[in-house]
Amino acid sequence: MKVLVCDPISKIGIEHLKNQNNVETIILERTHSEDELLQIINDISAIAVRSETKITKTIIESAKQLKIVGRAGVGVDNIDISYATKKGVVVVNTPEVNTISACEHTIGLMLSLSRNIPLGDNSIKSGDWNRHQLIGSELRSKTLGIIGLGKIGKELMERCKAFGMKIIAYDPYLKKEIFNNDLVSIVSFEELLINSDYISVHIPLNNGTKNL
């Protein structure tokens, strides 16, 4: 069985593949174009990607031995899932792998913006220290609008509540009744835009959300 790793994944993952019996692991050192991939995928049984490599209909059609495509991450918009399904190719992802990291990164960005940390960093590196221009504002008592209350959105909601923030959210696929009103208020999209001091978007990219 041949496994093709198209995008960078952790060394632990690579070692795990290499330690499997009857598995030949092929690791690409750079991003390959579709034409380049077509030259090497004829006898590949499994493909591992992240976000760079596009697994198109043409690639799936040409990979005669392909059984599975694994996305080391959450989104699968770079994989033609409908055609893969038609050809009997399984598509899997790792939906929770980046949840906490994405949530903490969001909070880091909010704090950086609120406290003018990037401006202060640039200021002091240039030999200035105009601290009165860097006062910023507190997260406490501000309103955070979360678009998409999936895994990341829920983690963000809980952590920002600890900052003393008011949380409102928009998610057309969830019922208001399942949420504690003390934690979050479910509102319309327009209400969220009007009332939020901060807006954080945590939704998949698809035809319904593109250019939101």
C-alpha positions, 0 to 999 in steps of 0.5 A: 500500500502506498501513502502519498503525503502532499503537504507538511504534517508533524514528524510524529505522523510521518513516523507513525506511517513509516512504522506500519507494515506493508506501507510505503510512505511517499513524502513530497517536499514541496507543493505540487501542481495538478499535472505533477501529481497526475504523474505519480498517483496512479498506484497510490492508495491513500493521500494525506493533505492539509490546505495547500494541495487540491484533490480535484476530480481529475486527480481522483479519476486518475488515481486508480488505486485510491481508497482514502483522502485524509485532511490533516485539519478541519476544512475539506473545501480543497477536496472534491468530496462529491466526486470522491464519494461517487468513486467510492473514495473515503474522505476524512478529516480531523475536526477537533485538532485545531479547536483550542489553538484557533480559540486561543489565537482569536483571543490573542488577536482580540487582546492585541487589538484592544491593548495596541500591542503591535503598535507598542511593539513597533513604537519601542523598537523604533526608539519611541515610547508614546504610551499615552497613545497606546492606552487601548480598552478593556475586554470587560463589559464589551460585546463579542458577536460570534458567528458560528457556534461550533466547537471553536465558537463554543470554546471562545464563548466560554473563555471570553465569558471569563473576561467579563464580556457579553456574548451574543451569537448567530448560528441559523442551525442551532435552536436558542433553547439549547443554550443558557441565556446567562452565557449567550444570547442567540440573535439575528445576523443583523442584530449581531452586526449592530450590537457587537464591539468585536465579531469573530467568524467561525464557520466553514467555507462553502457556497452559502458562506463565501464572501460573508 
